[in-house]
Amino acid sequence: MTRSRLLTLTMLWLAVAFASTLTEAASKRIHVTALVVQQAFIGDPAMPQIGDRLITSVELFDDHQTQVGTGGGVCTVVTIPPLDPREECLLTAAFAEGQISFGGLAPLAEVGAVARFGIMGGTDDFRKARGDAILVISAPDVIDVTLDLDLPVWP
């Protein structure tokens, strides 16, 4: 009887240990610089109104200035003064390994603005990605992008 209990406990422990690895995630950080190649603001940029849109297309470069992807996004103005002006954005970065989609609320796009978005998923290697995206507008046509991804170990 003791031997069967020991075997049962061992099997139970192995099952729990294996099941816990199914939900583990690997972390990956992607850092790129986005250079704006096309952009349009629907509305008056000097006096944004609710519903105005900023549509942007970018090329993505790694730290060695090698192009590694493209991206695009749409941000819609959702609050104006007297509230803090904010946009709601949906953005996508496309790499050879797949696409990563992220979005959320952000301050209006201007040099020095910092936006933190949630990663909602993607395609191919990034199809189950979650995590954070941090964008910093460092110059009128330059955005520093850091994607902190949580990727499941098991597809």
VMD Tcl script that builds the backbone (N, CA, C; Angstrom):
set m [mol new atoms 465]
animate dup $m
set s [atomselect $m all]
$s set {name element resname resid chain x y z} {
  {N N MET 1 A 0.822 -1.189 0.000}
  {CA C MET 1 A 0.000 0.000 0.000}
  {C C MET 1 A 0.865 1.251 0.000}
  {N N THR 2 A 1.967 1.270 0.758}
  {CA C THR 2 A 2.853 2.425 0.829}
  {C C THR 2 A 3.492 2.677 -0.521}
  {N N ARG 3 A 3.860 1.585 -1.193}
  {CA C ARG 3 A 4.486 1.717 -2.503}
  {C C ARG 3 A 3.526 2.349 -3.518}
  {N N SER 4 A 2.245 1.961 -3.511}
  {CA C SER 4 A 1.285 2.527 -4.450}
  {C C SER 4 A 1.007 3.996 -4.127}
  {N N ARG 5 A 1.008 4.370 -2.837}
  {CA C ARG 5 A 0.847 5.778 -2.481}
  {C C ARG 5 A 2.027 6.600 -2.968}
  {N N LEU 6 A 3.221 6.060 -2.796}
  {CA C LEU 6 A 4.418 6.763 -3.252}
  {C C LEU 6 A 4.390 6.938 -4.764}
  {N N LEU 7 A 3.985 5.895 -5.484}
  {CA C LEU 7 A 3.875 5.979 -6.935}
  {C C LEU 7 A 2.801 7.004 -7.338}
  {N N THR 8 A 1.669 6.993 -6.657}
  {CA C THR 8 A 0.592 7.946 -6.947}
  {C C THR 8 A 1.061 9.374 -6.697}
  {N N LEU 9 A 1.711 9.617 -5.570}
  {CA C LEU 9 A 2.210 10.961 -5.256}
  {C C LEU 9 A 3.261 11.407 -6.273}
  {N N THR 10 A 4.121 10.497 -6.682}
  {CA C THR 10 A 5.151 10.825 -7.668}
  {C C THR 10 A 4.517 11.197 -9.000}
  {N N MET 11 A 3.534 10.403 -9.430}
  {CA C MET 11 A 2.855 10.682 -10.696}
  {C C MET 11 A 2.100 12.008 -10.622}
  {N N LEU 12 A 1.457 12.274 -9.483}
  {CA C LEU 12 A 0.739 13.532 -9.308}
  {C C LEU 12 A 1.710 14.715 -9.373}
  {N N TRP 13 A 2.847 14.605 -8.717}
  {CA C TRP 13 A 3.851 15.675 -8.738}
  {C C TRP 13 A 4.353 15.921 -10.163}
  {N N LEU 14 A 4.625 14.834 -10.910}
  {CA C LEU 14 A 5.085 14.979 -12.291}
  {C C LEU 14 A 4.015 15.643 -13.154}
  {N N ALA 15 A 2.753 15.281 -12.962}
  {CA C ALA 15 A 1.668 15.880 -13.741}
  {C C ALA 15 A 1.554 17.370 -13.449}
  {N N VAL 16 A 1.654 17.763 -12.174}
  {CA C VAL 16 A 1.581 19.184 -11.809}
  {C C VAL 16 A 2.781 19.930 -12.374}
  {N N ALA 17 A 3.967 19.357 -12.263}
  {CA C ALA 17 A 5.171 20.017 -12.786}
  {C C ALA 17 A 5.079 20.202 -14.296}
  {N N PHE 18 A 4.587 19.179 -15.013}
  {CA C PHE 18 A 4.458 19.287 -16.464}
  {C C PHE 18 A 3.400 20.322 -16.839}
  {N N ALA 19 A 2.260 20.299 -16.160}
  {CA C ALA 19 A 1.183 21.243 -16.468}
  {C C ALA 19 A 1.612 22.678 -16.225}
  {N N SER 20 A 2.434 22.918 -15.204}
  {CA C SER 20 A 2.856 24.294 -14.935}
  {C C SER 20 A 3.763 24.825 -16.038}
  {N N THR 21 A 4.502 23.956 -16.719}
  {CA C THR 21 A 5.353 24.433 -17.811}
  {C C THR 21 A 4.536 24.832 -19.029}
  {N N LEU 22 A 3.304 24.317 -19.129}
  {CA C LEU 22 A 2.466 24.670 -20.276}
  {C C LEU 22 A 2.062 26.135 -20.265}
  {N N THR 23 A 2.017 26.736 -19.079}
  {CA C THR 23 A 1.581 28.121 -18.989}
  {C C THR 23 A 2.746 29.089 -18.821}
  {N N GLU 24 A 3.960 28.582 -18.759}
  {CA C GLU 24 A 5.102 29.468 -18.629}
  {C C GLU 24 A 5.296 30.271 -19.909}
  {N N ALA 25 A 5.919 31.421 -19.775}
  {CA C ALA 25 A 6.148 32.272 -20.934}
  {C C ALA 25 A 7.617 32.663 -21.000}
  {N N ALA 26 A 8.095 32.812 -22.207}
  {CA C ALA 26 A 9.445 33.310 -22.424}
  {C C ALA 26 A 9.328 34.808 -22.675}
  {N N SER 27 A 10.288 35.549 -22.164}
  {CA C SER 27 A 10.293 36.994 -22.380}
  {C C SER 27 A 11.214 37.332 -23.536}
  {N N LYS 28 A 10.818 38.337 -24.290}
  {CA C LYS 28 A 11.641 38.801 -25.401}
  {C C LYS 28 A 11.465 40.303 -25.495}
  {N N ARG 29 A 12.566 41.016 -25.642}
  {CA C ARG 29 A 12.510 42.465 -25.819}
  {C C ARG 29 A 12.948 42.797 -27.231}
  {N N ILE 30 A 12.134 43.591 -27.903}
  {CA C ILE 30 A 12.469 44.082 -29.233}
  {C C ILE 30 A 12.568 45.598 -29.131}
  {N N HIS 31 A 13.704 46.133 -29.519}
  {CA C HIS 31 A 13.875 47.592 -29.519}
  {C C HIS 31 A 14.149 48.036 -30.949}
  {N N VAL 32 A 13.335 48.955 -31.452}
  {CA C VAL 32 A 13.506 49.480 -32.803}
  {C C VAL 32 A 13.278 50.991 -32.789}
  {N N THR 33 A 13.759 51.623 -33.844}
  {CA C THR 33 A 13.480 53.033 -34.077}
  {C C THR 33 A 12.552 53.111 -35.274}
  {N N ALA 34 A 11.438 53.808 -35.096}
  {CA C ALA 34 A 10.456 53.965 -36.172}
  {C C ALA 34 A 10.653 55.321 -36.832}
  {N N LEU 35 A 10.881 55.312 -38.133}
  {CA C LEU 35 A 10.982 56.544 -38.903}
  {C C LEU 35 A 9.693 56.722 -39.696}
  {N N VAL 36 A 9.035 57.851 -39.484}
  {CA C VAL 36 A 7.772 58.127 -40.165}
  {C C VAL 36 A 8.041 58.361 -41.645}
  {N N VAL 37 A 7.343 57.583 -42.514}
  {CA C VAL 37 A 7.504 57.748 -43.961}
  {C C VAL 37 A 6.266 58.377 -44.601}
  {N N GLN 38 A 5.112 58.201 -43.977}
  {CA C GLN 38 A 3.885 58.854 -44.437}
  {C C GLN 38 A 3.028 59.137 -43.214}
  {N N GLN 39 A 2.350 60.292 -43.255}
  {CA C GLN 39 A 1.506 60.641 -42.126}
  {C C GLN 39 A 0.429 61.626 -42.575}
  {N N ALA 40 A -0.754 61.462 -42.032}
  {CA C ALA 40 A -1.846 62.388 -42.325}
  {C C ALA 40 A -2.623 62.640 -41.042}
  {N N PHE 41 A -3.023 63.885 -40.842}
  {CA C PHE 41 A -3.891 64.237 -39.718}
  {C C PHE 41 A -5.212 64.711 -40.301}
  {N N ILE 42 A -6.279 64.017 -39.946}
  {CA C ILE 42 A -7.605 64.376 -40.426}
  {C C ILE 42 A -8.197 65.347 -39.401}
  {N N GLY 43 A -8.238 66.617 -39.728}
  {CA C GLY 43 A -8.674 67.664 -38.811}
  {C C GLY 43 A -7.649 68.779 -38.807}
  {N N ASP 44 A -7.713 69.638 -37.809}
  {CA C ASP 44 A -6.779 70.759 -37.672}
  {C C ASP 44 A -5.774 70.421 -36.577}
  {N N PRO 45 A -4.499 70.141 -36.937}
  {CA C PRO 45 A -3.522 69.751 -35.914}
  {C C PRO 45 A -3.286 70.842 -34.862}
  {N N ALA 46 A -3.533 72.103 -35.225}
  {CA C ALA 46 A -3.341 73.193 -34.273}
  {C C ALA 46 A -4.472 73.239 -33.241}
  {N N MET 47 A -5.629 72.657 -33.556}
  {CA C MET 47 A -6.772 72.653 -32.646}
  {C C MET 47 A -7.524 71.325 -32.778}
  {N N PRO 48 A -6.943 70.245 -32.222}
  {CA C PRO 48 A -7.579 68.931 -32.351}
  {C C PRO 48 A -8.968 68.904 -31.719}
  {N N GLN 49 A -9.849 68.155 -32.352}
  {CA C GLN 49 A -11.217 67.953 -31.871}
  {C C GLN 49 A -11.462 66.453 -31.720}
  {N N ILE 50 A -12.442 66.100 -30.890}
  {CA C ILE 50 A -12.787 64.691 -30.717}
  {C C ILE 50 A -13.157 64.105 -32.080}
  {N N GLY 51 A -12.563 62.959 -32.391}
  {CA C GLY 51 A -12.821 62.286 -33.661}
  {C C GLY 51 A -11.746 62.521 -34.709}
  {N N ASP 52 A -10.884 63.539 -34.506}
  {CA C ASP 52 A -9.777 63.747 -35.442}
  {C C ASP 52 A -8.869 62.521 -35.414}
  {N N ARG 53 A -8.193 62.266 -36.537}
  {CA C ARG 53 A -7.361 61.062 -36.630}
  {C C ARG 53 A -5.960 61.380 -37.122}
  {N N LEU 54 A -5.004 60.660 -36.543}
  {CA C LEU 54 A -3.621 60.692 -37.003}
  {C C LEU 54 A -3.320 59.308 -37.561}
  {N N ILE 55 A -2.956 59.250 -38.848}
  {CA C ILE 55 A -2.664 57.981 -39.512}
  {C C ILE 55 A -1.192 58.014 -39.908}
  {N N THR 56 A -0.452 56.983 -39.487}
  {CA C THR 56 A 0.990 57.003 -39.665}
  {C C THR 56 A 1.495 55.681 -40.233}
  {N N SER 57 A 2.461 55.778 -41.152}
  {CA C SER 57 A 3.167 54.618 -41.690}
  {C C SER 57 A 4.652 54.815 -41.374}
  {N N VAL 58 A 5.304 53.745 -40.883}
  {CA C VAL 58 A 6.711 53.856 -40.478}
  {C C VAL 58 A 7.546 52.714 -41.046}
  {N N GLU 59 A 8.848 52.933 -41.059}
  {CA C GLU 59 A 9.824 51.875 -41.299}
  {C C GLU 59 A 10.564 51.664 -39.985}
  {N N LEU 60 A 10.832 50.385 -39.650}
  {CA C LEU 60 A 11.444 50.035 -38.374}
  {C C LEU 60 A 12.901 49.633 -38.561}
  {N N PHE 61 A 13.784 50.203 -37.729}
  {CA C PHE 61 A 15.220 49.963 -37.818}
  {C C PHE 61 A 15.751 49.468 -36.482}
  {N N ASP 62 A 16.695 48.506 -36.544}
  {CA C ASP 62 A 17.318 48.018 -35.321}
  {C C ASP 62 A 18.415 48.983 -34.875}
  {N N ASP 63 A 19.157 48.609 -33.834}
  {CA C ASP 63 A 20.194 49.486 -33.279}
  {C C ASP 63 A 21.395 49.662 -34.204}
  {N N HIS 64 A 21.473 48.857 -35.292}
  {CA C HIS 64 A 22.562 48.981 -36.273}
  {C C HIS 64 A 22.095 49.715 -37.528}
  {N N GLN 65 A 20.911 50.359 -37.455}
  {CA C GLN 65 A 20.305 51.094 -38.561}
  {C C GLN 65 A 19.947 50.205 -39.755}
  {N N THR 66 A 19.701 48.928 -39.493}
  {CA C THR 66 A 19.244 47.995 -40.514}
  {C C THR 66 A 17.723 47.935 -40.451}
  {N N GLN 67 A 17.058 48.081 -41.605}
  {CA C GLN 67 A 15.612 47.999 -41.592}
  {C C GLN 67 A 15.189 46.571 -41.288}
  {N N VAL 68 A 14.326 46.423 -40.274}
  {CA C VAL 68 A 13.871 45.102 -39.844}
  {C C VAL 68 A 12.363 44.930 -39.967}
  {N N GLY 69 A 11.668 45.977 -40.404}
  {CA C GLY 69 A 10.226 45.843 -40.535}
  {C C GLY 69 A 9.556 47.148 -40.915}
  {N N THR 70 A 8.248 47.096 -40.893}
  {CA C THR 70 A 7.419 48.267 -41.178}
  {C C THR 70 A 6.317 48.319 -40.127}
  {N N GLY 71 A 5.583 49.401 -40.128}
  {CA C GLY 71 A 4.488 49.509 -39.173}
  {C C GLY 71 A 3.500 50.566 -39.599}
  {N N GLY 72 A 2.401 50.566 -38.911}
  {CA C GLY 72 A 1.381 51.564 -39.192}
  {C C GLY 72 A 0.417 51.649 -38.038}
  {N N GLY 73 A -0.309 52.752 -38.005}
  {CA C GLY 73 A -1.274 52.899 -36.937}
  {C C GLY 73 A -2.229 54.039 -37.174}
  {N N VAL 74 A -3.309 53.980 -36.418}
  {CA C VAL 74 A -4.331 55.015 -36.444}
  {C C VAL 74 A -4.615 55.412 -35.003}
  {N N CYS 75 A -4.565 56.726 -34.747}
  {CA C CYS 75 A -4.911 57.250 -33.434}
  {C C CYS 75 A -6.061 58.233 -33.592}
  {N N THR 76 A -7.071 58.089 -32.765}
  {CA C THR 76 A -8.250 58.942 -32.807}
  {C C THR 76 A -8.297 59.786 -31.536}
  {N N VAL 77 A -8.459 61.098 -31.684}
  {CA C VAL 77 A -8.564 61.987 -30.527}
  {C C VAL 77 A -9.855 61.653 -29.786}
  {N N VAL 78 A -9.736 61.369 -28.460}
  {CA C VAL 78 A -10.908 60.989 -27.674}
  {C C VAL 78 A -11.218 61.968 -26.544}
  {N N THR 79 A -10.249 62.807 -26.141}
  {CA C THR 79 A -10.511 63.861 -25.153}
  {C C THR 79 A -9.749 65.116 -25.542}
  {N N ILE 80 A -10.352 66.260 -25.237}
  {CA C ILE 80 A -9.736 67.564 -25.503}
  {C C ILE 80 A -9.896 68.423 -24.250}
  {N N PRO 81 A -9.182 69.570 -24.170}
  {CA C PRO 81 A -9.325 70.441 -22.995}
  {C C PRO 81 A -10.794 70.801 -22.772}
  {N N PRO 82 A -11.208 70.863 -21.526}
  {CA C PRO 82 A -10.404 71.012 -20.322}
  {C C PRO 82 A -9.811 69.713 -19.787}
  {N N LEU 83 A -10.180 68.555 -20.334}
  {CA C LEU 83 A -9.548 67.292 -19.936}
  {C C LEU 83 A -8.165 67.204 -20.565}
  {N N ASP 84 A -7.331 66.307 -20.047}
  {CA C ASP 84 A -6.032 66.071 -20.686}
  {C C ASP 84 A -6.280 65.525 -22.087}
  {N N PRO 85 A -5.706 66.156 -23.121}
  {CA C PRO 85 A -5.909 65.646 -24.486}
  {C C PRO 85 A -5.326 64.235 -24.622}
  {N N ARG 86 A -6.130 63.329 -25.146}
  {CA C ARG 86 A -5.712 61.935 -25.320}
  {C C ARG 86 A -6.187 61.398 -26.658}
  {N N GLU 87 A -5.429 60.384 -27.125}
  {CA C GLU 87 A -5.792 59.643 -28.328}
  {C C GLU 87 A -5.942 58.177 -27.956}
  {N N GLU 88 A -6.796 57.486 -28.692}
  {CA C GLU 88 A -6.854 56.034 -28.593}
  {C C GLU 88 A -6.221 55.496 -29.863}
  {N N CYS 89 A -5.246 54.601 -29.697}
  {CA C CYS 89 A -4.446 54.154 -30.841}
  {C C CYS 89 A -4.526 52.640 -31.034}
  {N N LEU 90 A -4.465 52.235 -32.295}
  {CA C LEU 90 A -4.294 50.837 -32.683}
  {C C LEU 90 A -3.119 50.813 -33.649}
  {N N LEU 91 A -2.055 50.086 -33.271}
  {CA C LEU 91 A -0.811 50.085 -34.030}
  {C C LEU 91 A -0.368 48.653 -34.317}
  {N N THR 92 A 0.376 48.480 -35.394}
  {CA C THR 92 A 0.908 47.163 -35.750}
  {C C THR 92 A 2.336 47.314 -36.242}
  {N N ALA 93 A 3.216 46.447 -35.745}
  {CA C ALA 93 A 4.590 46.356 -36.224}
  {C C ALA 93 A 4.729 45.030 -36.967}
  {N N ALA 94 A 5.259 45.080 -38.192}
  {CA C ALA 94 A 5.402 43.877 -39.018}
  {C C ALA 94 A 6.879 43.550 -39.200}
  {N N PHE 95 A 7.251 42.343 -38.789}
  {CA C PHE 95 A 8.623 41.845 -38.914}
  {C C PHE 95 A 8.602 40.579 -39.771}
  {N N ALA 96 A 9.762 40.065 -40.133}
  {CA C ALA 96 A 9.831 38.828 -40.908}
  {C C ALA 96 A 9.186 37.663 -40.154}
  {N N GLU 97 A 9.260 37.681 -38.803}
  {CA C GLU 97 A 8.722 36.587 -37.983}
  {C C GLU 97 A 7.217 36.689 -37.766}
  {N N GLY 98 A 6.615 37.818 -38.137}
  {CA C GLY 98 A 5.184 38.014 -37.943}
  {C C GLY 98 A 4.873 39.433 -37.521}
  {N N GLN 99 A 3.604 39.668 -37.237}
  {CA C GLN 99 A 3.149 40.995 -36.832}
  {C C GLN 99 A 2.821 41.017 -35.343}
  {N N ILE 100 A 2.952 42.214 -34.739}
  {CA C ILE 100 A 2.592 42.426 -33.344}
  {C C ILE 100 A 1.618 43.602 -33.313}
  {N N SER 101 A 0.450 43.388 -32.709}
  {CA C SER 101 A -0.552 44.450 -32.601}
  {C C SER 101 A -0.617 44.952 -31.164}
  {N N PHE 102 A -0.707 46.276 -31.003}
  {CA C PHE 102 A -0.784 46.864 -29.670}
  {C C PHE 102 A -1.601 48.140 -29.731}
  {N N GLY 103 A -2.081 48.569 -28.582}
  {CA C GLY 103 A -2.893 49.776 -28.570}
  {C C GLY 103 A -3.319 50.185 -27.189}
  {N N GLY 104 A -4.032 51.333 -27.144}
  {CA C GLY 104 A -4.527 51.882 -25.893}
  {C C GLY 104 A -4.583 53.393 -25.962}
  {N N LEU 105 A -4.700 54.027 -24.789}
  {CA C LEU 105 A -4.748 55.481 -24.700}
  {C C LEU 105 A -3.346 56.065 -24.621}
  {N N ALA 106 A -3.190 57.271 -25.182}
  {CA C ALA 106 A -1.890 57.940 -25.186}
  {C C ALA 106 A -2.097 59.446 -25.174}
  {N N PRO 107 A -1.074 60.186 -24.726}
  {CA C PRO 107 A -1.151 61.643 -24.885}
  {C C PRO 107 A -1.058 61.978 -26.368}
  {N N LEU 108 A -1.482 63.190 -26.736}
  {CA C LEU 108 A -1.360 63.594 -28.137}
  {C C LEU 108 A 0.088 63.493 -28.581}
  {N N ALA 109 A 0.280 63.109 -29.840}
  {CA C ALA 109 A 1.623 62.890 -30.390}
  {C C ALA 109 A 2.350 64.217 -30.536}
  {N N GLU 110 A 3.431 64.369 -29.758}
  {CA C GLU 110 A 4.327 65.515 -29.876}
  {C C GLU 110 A 5.682 65.091 -29.328}
  {N N VAL 111 A 6.733 65.801 -29.717}
  {CA C VAL 111 A 8.076 65.440 -29.270}
  {C C VAL 111 A 8.108 65.408 -27.743}
  {N N GLY 112 A 8.652 64.307 -27.210}
  {CA C GLY 112 A 8.742 64.113 -25.767}
  {C C GLY 112 A 7.612 63.275 -25.194}
  {N N ALA 113 A 6.553 63.067 -25.950}
  {CA C ALA 113 A 5.423 62.273 -25.454}
  {C C ALA 113 A 5.836 60.819 -25.275}
  {N N VAL 114 A 5.351 60.208 -24.205}
  {CA C VAL 114 A 5.601 58.798 -23.916}
  {C C VAL 114 A 4.256 58.100 -23.826}
  {N N ALA 115 A 4.120 57.007 -24.569}
  {CA C ALA 115 A 2.879 56.229 -24.555}
  {C C ALA 115 A 3.197 54.791 -24.182}
  {N N ARG 116 A 2.362 54.232 -23.318}
  {CA C ARG 116 A 2.507 52.825 -22.924}
  {C C ARG 116 A 1.245 52.099 -23.370}
  {N N PHE 117 A 1.435 51.082 -24.192}
  {CA C PHE 117 A 0.320 50.336 -24.765}
  {C C PHE 117 A 0.380 48.870 -24.357}
  {N N GLY 118 A -0.754 48.204 -24.432}
  {CA C GLY 118 A -0.816 46.770 -24.218}
  {C C GLY 118 A -0.656 46.035 -25.537}
  {N N ILE 119 A 0.159 44.975 -25.518}
  {CA C ILE 119 A 0.295 44.120 -26.703}
  {C C ILE 119 A -0.877 43.143 -26.685}
  {N N MET 120 A -1.621 43.124 -27.791}
  {CA C MET 120 A -2.857 42.343 -27.852}
  {C C MET 120 A -2.691 41.017 -28.590}
  {N N GLY 121 A -1.542 40.813 -29.210}
  {CA C GLY 121 A -1.324 39.570 -29.943}
  {C C GLY 121 A -0.617 39.835 -31.248}
  {N N GLY 122 A -0.704 38.883 -32.147}
  {CA C GLY 122 A -0.019 39.045 -33.412}
  {C C GLY 122 A -0.249 37.859 -34.318}
  {N N THR 123 A 0.699 37.669 -35.233}
  {CA C THR 123 A 0.621 36.571 -36.185}
  {C C THR 123 A 1.912 35.771 -36.135}
  {N N ASP 124 A 1.892 34.590 -36.736}
  {CA C ASP 124 A 3.076 33.732 -36.885}
  {C C ASP 124 A 3.782 33.543 -35.540}
  {N N ASP 125 A 5.075 33.877 -35.426}
  {CA C ASP 125 A 5.818 33.669 -34.177}
  {C C ASP 125 A 5.242 34.477 -33.011}
  {N N PHE 126 A 4.462 35.512 -33.298}
  {CA C PHE 126 A 3.931 36.396 -32.257}
  {C C PHE 126 A 2.431 36.177 -32.025}
  {N N ARG 127 A 1.878 35.072 -32.515}
  {CA C ARG 127 A 0.422 34.887 -32.499}
  {C C ARG 127 A -0.168 34.865 -31.095}
  {N N LYS 128 A 0.605 34.538 -30.083}
  {CA C LYS 128 A 0.076 34.519 -28.718}
  {C C LYS 128 A 0.798 35.530 -27.822}
  {N N ALA 129 A 1.396 36.527 -28.435}
  {CA C ALA 129 A 2.178 37.509 -27.672}
  {C C ALA 129 A 1.280 38.372 -26.798}
  {N N ARG 130 A 1.779 38.697 -25.642}
  {CA C ARG 130 A 1.186 39.658 -24.720}
  {C C ARG 130 A 2.348 40.472 -24.157}
  {N N GLY 131 A 2.040 41.569 -23.495}
  {CA C GLY 131 A 3.097 42.362 -22.884}
  {C C GLY 131 A 2.836 43.843 -23.036}
  {N N ASP 132 A 3.923 44.615 -23.031}
  {CA C ASP 132 A 3.848 46.076 -23.075}
  {C C ASP 132 A 4.640 46.624 -24.250}
  {N N ALA 133 A 4.138 47.720 -24.795}
  {CA C ALA 133 A 4.847 48.475 -25.828}
  {C C ALA 133 A 5.012 49.897 -25.307}
  {N N ILE 134 A 6.239 50.398 -25.333}
  {CA C ILE 134 A 6.500 51.770 -24.894}
  {C C ILE 134 A 7.032 52.546 -26.082}
  {N N LEU 135 A 6.361 53.646 -26.412}
  {CA C LEU 135 A 6.758 54.496 -27.530}
  {C C LEU 135 A 7.117 55.872 -26.995}
  {N N VAL 136 A 8.256 56.388 -27.438}
  {CA C VAL 136 A 8.711 57.719 -27.052}
  {C C VAL 136 A 8.976 58.497 -28.334}
  {N N ILE 137 A 8.311 59.625 -28.492}
  {CA C ILE 137 A 8.537 60.461 -29.675}
  {C C ILE 137 A 9.771 61.312 -29.394}
  {N N SER 138 A 10.887 60.983 -30.062}
  {CA C SER 138 A 12.155 61.649 -29.784}
  {C C SER 138 A 12.466 62.793 -30.741}
  {N N ALA 139 A 11.791 62.849 -31.876}
  {CA C ALA 139 A 11.950 63.931 -32.856}
  {C C ALA 139 A 10.659 63.945 -33.680}
  {N N PRO 140 A 10.433 64.989 -34.487}
  {CA C PRO 140 A 9.161 65.059 -35.222}
  {C C PRO 140 A 8.821 63.803 -36.031}
  {N N ASP 141 A 9.790 63.121 -36.607}
  {CA C ASP 141 A 9.516 61.934 -37.414}
  {C C ASP 141 A 10.229 60.693 -36.902}
  {N N VAL 142 A 10.575 60.670 -35.605}
  {CA C VAL 142 A 11.321 59.549 -35.038}
  {C C VAL 142 A 10.653 59.099 -33.734}
  {N N ILE 143 A 10.379 57.782 -33.656}
  {CA C ILE 143 A 9.739 57.209 -32.473}
  {C C ILE 143 A 10.596 56.045 -31.980}
  {N N ASP 144 A 10.960 56.087 -30.708}
  {CA C ASP 144 A 11.699 54.999 -30.081}
  {C C ASP 144 A 10.665 53.980 -29.591}
  {N N VAL 145 A 10.786 52.725 -30.031}
  {CA C VAL 145 A 9.790 51.690 -29.724}
  {C C VAL 145 A 10.458 50.538 -28.984}
  {N N THR 146 A 9.905 50.191 -27.814}
  {CA C THR 146 A 10.363 49.024 -27.073}
  {C C THR 146 A 9.166 48.112 -26.850}
  {N N LEU 147 A 9.290 46.871 -27.310}
  {CA C LEU 147 A 8.238 45.865 -27.146}
  {C C LEU 147 A 8.735 44.815 -26.163}
  {N N ASP 148 A 8.109 44.732 -25.002}
  {CA C ASP 148 A 8.431 43.702 -24.014}
  {C C ASP 148 A 7.368 42.617 -24.139}
  {N N LEU 149 A 7.767 41.492 -24.734}
  {CA C LEU 149 A 6.824 40.423 -25.065}
  {C C LEU 149 A 6.881 39.288 -24.055}
  {N N ASP 150 A 5.715 38.738 -23.745}
  {CA C ASP 150 A 5.597 37.467 -23.043}
  {C C ASP 150 A 5.065 36.497 -24.075}
  {N N LEU 151 A 5.879 35.474 -24.391}
  {CA C LEU 151 A 5.502 34.490 -25.401}
  {C C LEU 151 A 5.358 33.132 -24.744}
  {N N PRO 152 A 4.215 32.460 -24.890}
  {CA C PRO 152 A 4.045 31.143 -24.298}
  {C C PRO 152 A 5.102 30.163 -24.825}
  {N N VAL 153 A 5.581 29.297 -23.933}
  {CA C VAL 153 A 6.562 28.294 -24.326}
  {C C VAL 153 A 5.912 27.266 -25.235}
  {N N TRP 154 A 4.663 26.926 -24.952}
  {CA C TRP 154 A 3.944 25.928 -25.747}
  {C C TRP 154 A 2.970 26.643 -26.669}
  {N N PRO 155 A 3.005 26.359 -27.968}
  {CA C PRO 155 A 2.097 27.027 -28.902}
  {C C PRO 155 A 0.646 26.675 -28.705}
}
mol reanalyze $m
mol bondsrecalc $m
mol representation Tube
mol addrep $m
